[in-house]
């Protein structure tokens, strides 16, 4: 499946304004529900289990990103939300995910 096809299968995220990401209590990023980030917001939201993304969830997210995962490997920095997941896996860390509703 392509990324567009995958997005159609994920839970809706229209009720979300953003996802805030934390490494422990330290802010680690924010994904806003806006063009250019809405797909990443949907992926992160879909794989977060009990408000966290661990290495296993990050691996699942990379699968959901479909063709964009390979592009991110070939062009580091082009897809920062994918790069973040790859680093999470490499370091065997986890992120706390806080949903910000509209």
N, C-alpha and C positions, 0 to 999 in steps of 0.2 A: 504494500500500500504506500502511496505517496503521503507526504505530510498533510496535504489538504484533505485527503481521504481519512487519515487518522483523526484530524481535528473534528470531523463530522461525527466521530464515534465517542468523543469525550463528553463528560458531563458539562452542562451549560455553565458559563461563568459571567453572564450578564449582570448578576447581582453583586459582583465584586468590582471594587474600584482599583484594588491592587493587592499584591502579596508582598509582605515585608519578610525578609530573610535575616536570620540571626545565627551566628556561630556562638553558642552559649548566650551571653547577653550582649554581645558585640554586633552591631548592625553589619550585615554582609551583603546587602543589596535590596533592591525593590523592583518589582515588575508591575508596571501600571497596565491597566486594561485600556489600551489605546492602540491604534494602528501601529504595526511594527513590533508590538510586544504582546498583543492579545493571544497569539498562538503559544508563546512561552508561558504566559499566565495559565492557559488551559492545561498545558502539559504538567507544569509544576503542581497545579491544583489536583490534577488527576492522580499523581503518584505519591503525594504527601499522605502518610499514614500517621494518624494520631498527631497531626500537626508537625510532622518531621519528615525530612528526606534523608535517608541513610544511603550507604553505598549501593545496596540492592535496589532501592527505589530510583536512585540516580541512573543505574544501568537500565532499568525499565524506561526511564525518561529518554535516554539516548536512543532506544529502539523506537519510541514514539516519534522522535524527531526525524526518523526515516532518512531521506537523502541529505538532509541538512547536517547530520552527524558526520558523514564522510567529508562534506565540504568544510566543516569546522576543523577536522583533523588536517586537512590540506592547507587551510588558511587560518592559523591561530589568530584570535582577536576579532575575527569577522562575526562570530556568533558568541558573544560573551556569556549568554545564559547556558549554552552548551559547554563552553570552556569551564564554567563554574562547576558543572556536574562532573566533568572529567577530572577536575582537581579533587573534588569530593571523593571520588572513587579511589584515586591514586593515594590519597592521604587517609582513607578509611575513616572519614569524618561524617558528621551529620549536620544538617541545618534545621533550625526551628522555623516553621512557616506560620505566619500570622496573617489571616485574611482580613482585609479592610473592605467592609461592605459599603455600598453606595448609600 
